[in-house]
Amino acid sequence: MGGQSAAEIIAFLDADDVYESHALTLASSVFHFRPEILVLRLALTPIGIAERYSSYPNFEFAWQHMRMTCGGNVVFRRAFFLACGGFPQHQLFRELGGEDGALGIATTQVCQVGTLFNEPGVLHYCRDGMHTERLLEAILFNKVPKNITTEQMAEAQAVTDNICRQIEILKCGLNSESFGVTPLALERE
């Protein structure tokens, strides 16, 4: 259901993955006691990941990128998720995926993103050909898929930038000292 849910807190989980016991209870507690947290990232434990990735010296660095951009370990305050426009529906992401990354990157630029990486979280079941491999290939081995162009990367960045811009505009309006109806007078030359 996600953004269409009436719940104050919404979580997303990829179809192959599983929440560990108490992961969502811990997330709910964070949101209750830390109202300034709008986005929470749960631990993301790779299960069955190929050894060529897990044994690579820089694996933890690469996996940190996965934890911060994956859509399957994120919990949002619903109002903030909706203010961001949800997961981007841009045609580019329908073709290549990565909409969760665009939103994930934007959130780190406009709000506090809490992390519970040392607590129960999500078991991320890996299989050949999944999006995780594409990210790890790029970070660990500098292999960018040939079907992704520089222009498409710029287009994806523009989507992220737009999410940030929309939230900044919203912050400006919400942080105003004035409330209620404000008569406006237009000046014309």
C-alpha positions as CSV (number, residue, x, y, z in Angstrom):
1,M,0.0,0.0,0.0
2,G,2.8,2.4,0.9
3,G,1.8,6.1,0.3
4,Q,-1.9,5.1,-0.1
5,S,-1.9,3.8,3.5
6,A,-3.6,5.9,6.2
7,A,-0.9,5.0,8.7
8,E,1.5,7.7,9.9
9,I,4.5,5.5,9.4
10,I,5.0,3.5,6.2
11,A,7.7,0.9,5.3
12,F,8.7,-0.7,2.1
13,L,10.1,-4.2,1.6
14,D,11.2,-5.8,-1.6
15,A,9.3,-9.0,-2.6
16,D,12.2,-11.4,-1.9
17,D,13.2,-9.9,1.5
18,V,12.1,-10.5,5.1
19,Y,12.0,-8.3,8.2
20,E,13.9,-9.6,11.2
21,S,12.0,-9.9,14.4
22,H,11.2,-6.6,16.1
23,A,12.6,-4.5,13.2
24,L,9.4,-2.5,12.6
25,T,8.8,-2.2,16.4
26,L,12.2,-0.6,16.8
27,A,11.4,1.7,13.8
28,S,8.1,2.7,15.3
29,S,9.9,3.6,18.6
30,V,12.4,5.8,16.8
31,F,9.6,7.8,15.1
32,H,7.8,8.1,18.5
33,F,10.7,9.4,20.5
34,R,12.5,11.3,17.7
35,P,9.9,13.4,15.9
36,E,12.6,15.2,13.8
37,I,13.4,11.9,12.1
38,L,11.5,11.7,8.8
39,V,13.2,8.8,7.2
40,L,14.7,5.7,8.8
41,R,17.1,3.2,7.3
42,L,17.0,-0.3,8.8
43,A,20.0,-2.7,8.7
44,L,20.2,-4.6,5.4
45,T,21.9,-7.9,5.7
46,P,22.9,-9.6,2.4
47,I,21.9,-13.3,2.2
48,G,23.4,-15.5,-0.5
49,I,25.5,-12.7,-2.0
50,A,28.1,-13.9,-4.5
51,E,31.6,-14.2,-2.9
52,R,33.2,-12.1,-5.6
53,Y,31.4,-9.2,-3.9
54,S,31.4,-10.1,-0.2
55,S,35.1,-11.0,-0.2
56,Y,36.2,-7.8,-2.0
57,P,38.2,-5.5,0.3
58,N,35.9,-2.5,-0.3
59,F,32.7,-4.4,0.2
60,E,31.6,-2.6,3.3
61,F,31.9,0.8,1.6
62,A,29.9,-0.5,-1.4
63,W,27.3,-2.1,0.9
64,Q,26.8,1.3,2.7
65,H,25.6,2.7,-0.6
66,M,23.1,-0.1,-0.9
67,R,21.8,0.4,2.6
68,M,21.3,4.1,1.9
69,T,19.6,3.8,-1.5
70,C,17.7,0.6,-1.5
71,G,13.9,0.8,-1.3
72,G,13.5,-2.3,0.8
73,N,14.9,-1.2,4.1
74,V,13.4,2.3,4.3
75,V,10.7,3.5,6.7
76,F,9.1,7.0,6.2
77,R,6.8,9.3,8.0
78,R,4.0,9.1,5.4
79,A,3.5,12.9,5.2
80,F,7.2,13.4,4.2
81,F,7.0,10.5,1.7
82,L,4.0,12.2,0.0
83,A,5.7,15.6,0.2
84,C,8.6,14.1,-1.8
85,G,6.2,12.8,-4.4
86,G,6.7,9.2,-3.4
87,F,9.0,7.1,-5.5
88,P,9.7,8.9,-8.8
89,Q,7.5,7.7,-11.7
90,H,9.8,9.2,-14.4
91,Q,10.0,7.1,-17.6
92,L,13.7,6.7,-17.1
93,F,13.2,4.6,-13.9
94,R,10.6,2.5,-15.6
95,E,13.2,1.5,-18.1
96,L,16.3,1.2,-15.9
97,G,15.1,1.0,-12.3
98,G,16.8,3.1,-9.6
99,E,13.8,5.2,-8.5
100,D,14.5,4.2,-4.9
101,G,18.0,5.5,-5.2
102,A,16.9,8.9,-6.6
103,L,14.5,9.3,-3.6
104,G,17.1,7.9,-1.1
105,I,19.8,10.3,-2.2
106,A,17.3,13.3,-2.1
107,T,16.3,12.5,1.5
108,T,19.9,12.7,2.7
109,Q,20.1,16.2,1.3
110,V,16.9,17.6,2.8
111,C,16.3,15.9,6.2
112,Q,17.8,13.8,9.0
113,V,17.9,10.2,7.9
114,G,18.1,8.0,11.0
115,T,19.9,4.6,10.7
116,L,19.5,1.5,12.8
117,F,22.3,-0.5,11.2
118,N,23.3,-2.2,14.4
119,E,19.8,-3.5,15.2
120,P,17.5,-6.1,13.6
121,G,16.5,-5.0,10.1
122,V,16.0,-6.6,6.7
123,L,17.4,-9.9,5.3
124,H,18.1,-9.0,1.7
125,Y,18.0,-12.2,-0.3
126,C,20.4,-11.9,-3.3
127,R,20.1,-13.6,-6.7
128,D,21.9,-13.4,-10.0
129,G,20.8,-10.4,-12.1
130,M,19.3,-8.3,-9.4
131,H,19.7,-4.5,-9.1
132,T,22.1,-5.0,-6.2
133,E,24.6,-6.5,-8.5
134,R,24.5,-3.5,-10.8
135,L,25.3,-1.1,-7.9
136,L,28.1,-3.3,-6.5
137,E,29.6,-3.7,-10.0
138,A,29.7,0.0,-10.4
139,I,31.2,0.8,-7.0
140,L,33.6,-2.1,-6.6
141,F,34.8,-2.7,-10.1
142,N,33.9,0.6,-11.8
143,K,31.7,-1.2,-14.3
144,V,28.7,0.9,-15.4
145,P,26.2,-0.9,-17.5
146,K,26.6,0.0,-21.2
147,N,23.0,0.7,-21.6
148,I,23.1,3.6,-19.1
149,T,24.3,6.8,-20.8
150,T,25.8,10.0,-19.3
151,E,22.6,11.8,-20.4
152,Q,20.5,9.3,-18.5
153,M,22.6,9.7,-15.4
154,A,22.1,13.5,-15.7
155,E,18.4,12.9,-16.1
156,A,18.3,10.8,-12.9
157,Q,20.2,13.5,-11.0
158,A,17.7,16.1,-12.2
159,V,14.9,14.0,-10.7
160,T,16.8,13.9,-7.4
161,D,17.4,17.7,-7.6
162,N,13.7,18.3,-8.2
163,I,12.7,16.3,-5.1
164,C,15.1,18.5,-3.1
165,R,13.9,21.7,-4.6
166,Q,10.2,20.8,-3.9
167,I,11.0,20.0,-0.2
168,E,13.0,23.3,0.2
169,I,10.0,25.2,-1.2
170,L,7.7,23.4,1.2
171,K,10.1,24.1,4.2
172,C,10.0,27.8,3.3
173,G,6.2,27.9,3.4
174,L,5.9,25.8,6.6
175,N,8.5,27.8,8.5
176,S,6.7,31.1,7.8
177,E,5.7,33.1,10.9
178,S,2.4,34.1,9.3
179,F,-0.7,31.9,9.3
180,G,-4.2,32.3,8.0
181,V,-5.5,34.3,5.1
182,T,-3.1,37.0,3.7
183,P,-4.5,39.6,1.3
184,L,-2.0,40.2,-1.5
185,A,-1.7,43.4,-3.5
186,L,-0.1,43.1,-6.9
187,E,1.9,46.0,-8.3
188,R,1.9,46.5,-12.1
189,E,4.2,48.7,-14.1
